[in-house]
Amino acid sequence: MADRRTRMTQGVRDSFSAGLGIFPLGIALGLLIVQAGLPWWLAPALSLAAFAGSLELLLVGMMATVTPLTAVGLTVLVVNFRHVFYAFSFPLHLVKHPLGKAYAVYAMIDEAYAVNASLPEHERSAARLLAMQIACEIYWVGGGLAGVALGAALPAPVKGLEFALCALFTVLTLDAFRSRAELPSLLLAGVSVTVALVLTPGAAMFTALLLFVGLLLVRHTVTARRTAQEALDA
C-alpha cells in the first residue's frame, strides 16, 4: 500500500506540467460555452463524455451553429483518429484491472501520452499512470467550471476566445518545429493546408486532415522501406 501511494503521488506530480496548460484551456472552454448561449452544465458534461480538449472546443462552435450530426461525426473521427496510434506505445499493459484499463484508454489524451513518454520504462506503473490521468481530468473539468463561473460574472463577453484552439495548435507546431526530425511532417502539413484551401475552401480543415493523414502514411511506408534496404545493404 505504501508503494502504491508513493506511485500515485508521483503520478499527481507528473501531471503538474500538463495541468499548467490544461486548466487555462478548460477556462476558455467554459467561457466559450457561456458566451455561445449554451447551458452551463455542458462544460462538465462535454469534459466527462469526450475528454478531448481540441474536440470539445470545436464541438461548442458546432452546437452553437446546429451543425448536422454527420459533419459532427466526421469531425470527431478525423480530429481524434491520432489516438489510434497512441495505443501502440501507450503502456496499457501495465493496467491489469478491466475498469482501470478502460479508464486509461478513455483518458489517453495528448498531454497524458507526452508525460508518460518522458518517463523511463522502469519508473512506469499502473498506479502512477492512472493517478496522472485522473489529475489531468480534474484540471480539465475544474477549468471548465471555473470558466463558466467567470463567464457568468463578467459584464461583457471576452473577445478572441475562439482563437484558443488555434493558439494551442500553433504552440504545438512551434514545439515540433524545434525538432529537426519533424520538419518533413511540418512540410507535409503545410502542403495539405495549401491544397485544401485551394481545392475545398468551404471544408478546408476536413480536407487538410485527410490529406495530411494520407501523406504521413506514405512517408511512413517510404521510411520503413528505406530503413529495411539500408539494413540489407549493411
C-alpha positions as CSV (number, residue, x, y, z in Angstrom):
1,M,0.0,0.0,0.0
2,A,2.8,2.4,0.8
3,D,4.5,1.7,-2.5
4,R,1.2,2.3,-4.3
5,R,0.6,5.6,-2.5
6,T,4.1,6.7,-3.5
7,R,3.5,5.9,-7.1
8,M,0.1,7.7,-7.0
9,T,1.8,10.7,-5.5
10,Q,4.4,10.6,-8.3
11,G,1.6,10.4,-10.9
12,V,0.0,13.5,-9.5
13,R,3.3,15.3,-9.6
14,D,3.8,14.2,-13.2
15,S,0.5,15.9,-14.0
16,F,1.5,19.4,-12.8
17,S,3.3,20.4,-16.0
18,A,0.4,19.3,-18.2
19,G,-2.0,21.0,-15.8
20,L,-0.4,24.3,-16.5
21,G,-1.9,24.1,-20.0
22,I,-5.0,22.0,-19.3
23,F,-6.6,24.2,-16.7
24,P,-6.4,27.6,-18.6
25,L,-7.7,25.8,-21.7
26,G,-10.6,24.5,-19.7
27,I,-11.4,28.0,-18.6
28,A,-11.5,29.0,-22.2
29,L,-14.0,26.2,-22.9
30,G,-16.2,27.3,-20.1
31,L,-16.2,30.9,-21.2
32,L,-17.0,29.9,-24.8
33,I,-19.9,27.8,-23.7
34,V,-21.4,30.7,-21.7
35,Q,-20.8,33.2,-24.5
36,A,-22.4,30.9,-27.1
37,G,-25.6,30.9,-25.0
38,L,-25.3,27.2,-24.2
39,P,-26.3,25.8,-20.8
40,W,-23.5,25.8,-18.1
41,W,-23.8,22.1,-17.4
42,L,-22.5,21.4,-20.9
43,A,-18.9,22.2,-19.7
44,P,-18.7,19.3,-17.3
45,A,-20.9,17.1,-19.5
46,L,-18.6,17.5,-22.5
47,S,-15.5,17.1,-20.4
48,L,-16.7,13.8,-18.9
49,A,-18.3,12.5,-22.1
50,A,-15.5,13.3,-24.5
51,F,-12.4,14.4,-22.5
52,A,-10.7,15.7,-25.6
53,G,-9.8,19.4,-25.4
54,S,-9.4,20.3,-29.1
55,L,-12.5,18.3,-30.0
56,E,-14.6,19.9,-27.2
57,L,-13.7,23.4,-28.4
58,L,-14.7,22.5,-31.9
59,L,-18.0,20.9,-30.7
60,V,-19.0,24.1,-28.9
61,G,-19.0,26.0,-32.1
62,M,-20.8,23.2,-33.9
63,M,-23.5,23.1,-31.3
64,A,-24.0,26.8,-31.3
65,T,-24.5,26.7,-35.1
66,V,-26.6,23.5,-35.1
67,T,-24.1,21.5,-37.3
68,P,-25.6,18.3,-38.9
69,L,-24.7,15.1,-37.0
70,T,-22.9,13.7,-40.0
71,A,-20.5,16.6,-40.0
72,V,-20.0,16.3,-36.2
73,G,-19.3,12.6,-36.5
74,L,-16.7,13.0,-39.3
75,T,-15.0,15.8,-37.4
76,V,-14.8,13.6,-34.2
77,L,-13.3,10.8,-36.3
78,V,-10.7,12.9,-38.1
79,V,-9.6,15.0,-35.1
80,N,-9.3,12.1,-32.7
81,F,-8.0,9.5,-35.1
82,R,-4.5,10.1,-33.9
83,H,-5.3,8.4,-30.7
84,V,-5.4,5.0,-32.5
85,F,-1.6,5.3,-33.0
86,Y,-1.1,6.4,-29.4
87,A,-2.3,3.0,-28.3
88,F,0.6,1.2,-29.9
89,S,3.1,2.7,-27.5
90,F,1.0,3.7,-24.5
91,P,1.7,1.3,-21.6
92,L,-1.9,0.0,-21.3
93,H,-0.4,-3.5,-20.5
94,L,0.6,-2.1,-17.0
95,V,-3.1,-1.7,-16.0
96,K,-4.5,-5.2,-15.2
97,H,-7.9,-4.3,-13.8
98,P,-10.6,-4.1,-16.6
99,L,-12.1,-0.9,-15.2
100,G,-8.7,0.7,-14.8
101,K,-7.7,-0.3,-18.3
102,A,-11.0,1.1,-19.7
103,Y,-10.4,4.4,-18.0
104,A,-6.7,4.5,-19.2
105,V,-8.0,4.2,-22.8
106,Y,-10.7,6.8,-22.2
107,A,-8.3,9.3,-20.7
108,M,-5.5,8.8,-23.2
109,I,-5.2,12.5,-24.1
110,D,-2.2,14.2,-25.8
111,E,-0.8,15.5,-22.5
112,A,-1.0,12.1,-20.8
113,Y,0.7,10.5,-23.7
114,A,3.5,13.1,-23.7
115,V,4.1,13.0,-19.9
116,N,4.2,9.2,-19.9
117,A,6.6,9.1,-22.9
118,S,9.1,11.1,-21.0
119,L,9.3,8.6,-18.1
120,P,11.9,5.8,-18.1
121,E,10.4,2.3,-18.6
122,H,11.4,1.2,-15.1
123,E,9.5,4.1,-13.5
124,R,6.2,3.4,-15.1
125,S,3.3,1.7,-13.2
126,A,-0.4,1.4,-13.3
127,A,-0.9,3.4,-10.2
128,R,1.3,6.3,-11.4
129,L,-0.3,6.3,-14.9
130,L,-3.9,6.3,-13.6
131,A,-3.2,8.9,-11.0
132,M,-1.7,11.2,-13.6
133,Q,-4.7,10.7,-15.9
134,I,-7.2,11.3,-13.2
135,A,-5.4,14.5,-12.1
136,C,-5.4,15.8,-15.7
137,E,-9.2,15.2,-16.0
138,I,-9.7,17.1,-12.7
139,Y,-7.8,20.0,-14.1
140,W,-9.9,20.0,-17.3
141,V,-13.3,19.7,-15.6
142,G,-12.3,22.2,-12.9
143,G,-11.1,24.6,-15.5
144,G,-14.4,24.3,-17.4
145,L,-16.4,25.0,-14.3
146,A,-14.2,28.0,-13.4
147,G,-14.7,29.3,-17.0
148,V,-18.4,29.0,-16.6
149,A,-18.4,30.9,-13.3
150,L,-16.1,33.6,-14.8
151,G,-18.3,33.9,-17.9
152,A,-21.4,34.4,-15.8
153,A,-19.7,37.0,-13.6
154,L,-18.2,39.1,-16.4
155,P,-20.4,42.1,-17.6
156,A,-19.4,41.7,-21.2
157,P,-18.2,38.8,-23.4
158,V,-14.5,38.3,-23.8
159,K,-13.4,38.7,-27.4
160,G,-10.9,36.4,-29.1
161,L,-11.6,33.2,-27.1
162,E,-12.5,31.4,-30.3
163,F,-8.8,31.6,-31.1
164,A,-7.8,29.4,-28.1
165,L,-7.8,26.2,-30.2
166,C,-5.8,27.8,-33.0
167,A,-3.3,29.1,-30.4
168,L,-3.0,25.7,-28.8
169,F,-2.1,24.0,-32.1
170,T,0.2,26.9,-33.0
171,V,2.2,26.2,-29.9
172,L,2.3,22.5,-30.6
173,T,3.5,23.3,-34.1
174,L,6.3,25.5,-32.9
175,D,7.4,22.8,-30.5
176,A,7.5,20.3,-33.3
177,F,9.4,22.8,-35.5
178,R,12.2,22.8,-32.9
179,S,12.8,19.2,-33.6
180,R,14.5,18.6,-37.0
181,A,13.2,15.1,-37.1
182,E,9.7,16.6,-37.5
183,L,10.5,19.0,-40.3
184,P,9.2,16.6,-43.0
185,S,5.9,16.3,-41.2
186,L,5.6,20.1,-40.9
187,L,6.2,20.5,-44.6
188,L,3.6,17.8,-45.4
189,A,1.1,19.7,-43.1
190,G,1.8,22.9,-45.0
191,V,1.2,21.2,-48.3
192,S,-2.0,19.7,-47.0
193,V,-3.4,23.0,-45.8
194,T,-2.4,24.8,-49.0
195,V,-4.1,22.2,-51.2
196,A,-7.2,22.1,-49.1
197,L,-7.6,25.9,-49.1
198,V,-7.3,26.0,-52.9
199,L,-9.4,22.9,-53.8
200,T,-12.1,22.9,-51.0
201,P,-12.1,26.3,-49.2
202,G,-15.5,25.5,-47.7
203,A,-14.2,22.4,-46.0
204,A,-10.5,23.1,-45.8
205,M,-9.9,21.7,-42.3
206,F,-11.5,18.3,-43.1
207,T,-9.7,18.0,-46.4
208,A,-6.4,19.0,-44.9
209,L,-6.7,16.5,-42.1
210,L,-7.5,13.6,-44.5
211,L,-4.7,14.6,-46.9
212,F,-2.2,15.0,-44.1
213,V,-3.0,11.5,-42.7
214,G,-2.5,10.1,-46.2
215,L,0.8,11.8,-46.7
216,L,2.0,10.7,-43.3
217,L,1.2,7.1,-44.2
218,V,3.1,7.4,-47.4
219,R,6.0,8.9,-45.6
220,H,6.0,6.1,-43.0
221,T,5.9,3.5,-45.8
222,V,8.8,5.1,-47.7
223,T,10.9,5.5,-44.5
224,A,10.3,1.9,-43.4
225,R,11.3,0.6,-46.8
226,R,14.5,2.8,-46.8
227,T,15.4,1.5,-43.4
228,A,14.9,-2.1,-44.4
229,Q,17.0,-1.6,-47.5
230,E,19.8,0.1,-45.6
231,A,19.8,-2.9,-43.1
232,L,20.1,-5.3,-46.0
233,D,22.9,-3.3,-47.6
234,A,24.8,-3.3,-44.3
